[in-house]
Amino acid sequence: MQGKLPMNMSNSNLFKFRYQYHSSHVLWLMLFSLSFILQAFDWVDSWRFNRELVAQGDIWLLFSGHVVHLNWSHWALNMAGLAIVAFFFSTHAGFKQWLAVILVSTCVINAGLWLWMTDVRTYVGLSGVLHGLFLYGALREIRFYPTSGYVLTIVLIAKLTWEFFNGALPGSEEMTGGRVLTEAHLLGAMGGILVWLVEYIKHWISGNYD
């Protein structure tokens, strides 16, 4: 006998998660595409953060270094993280808010690289910015889904705390093929928290939380 769907269930209802367009998806696609092109054409060396070149005036390398990666494995790991942000957190904020998280996290990491981690000569990868996106998304999720929001926030803070005292998670450097700069994770997360905190204060003052 051929199976039939219940009368109150359509084919589209069979899937819990269905794609729904959100303005931030343009942002994720731009990041993905730019990063893929740079990796595919092997432009990593000319786009990576290089302390000596920045000191000579190539300030843009502070920003471009976040979208290039050591190798395809490193790239794939970061793009998987970006996909998780896009899939689970996109609707929690608007395009401008997500862009603000990216820019603020990038700037906080750059300041840390230049002023604090003076021994770092070169740097690549989106993982620091991703930690800002993840933590911002988790904090925003508390408003919509408190249980998962709090759990995610606690897990992320626990991960950052562990990395601060113990270094990179076991196996992460083997997967990426290079040193994992956990300080960038912490700085990126601070950028995400900063954006969320500013929004929270504005909400507290105005009583309007978008």
ABEGO torsion letter per residue (X at the ends): XBBBBBAABBAAAABABBBBBBAAAAAAAAAAAAAAAAAAAGAAAAABBBAAAAAAGBAAAAAAAAABBABAAAAAAAAAAAAAAAAAAAAABBAAAAAAAAAAAAAAAAAAAAAABAABABBBEAAAAAAAAAAAAAAAAAAABAAAAAAAAAAAAAAAAAAAAAEBBBGAAAAAGBBBBAAAAAAAAAAAAAAAAAAAAAAAAAGBBX
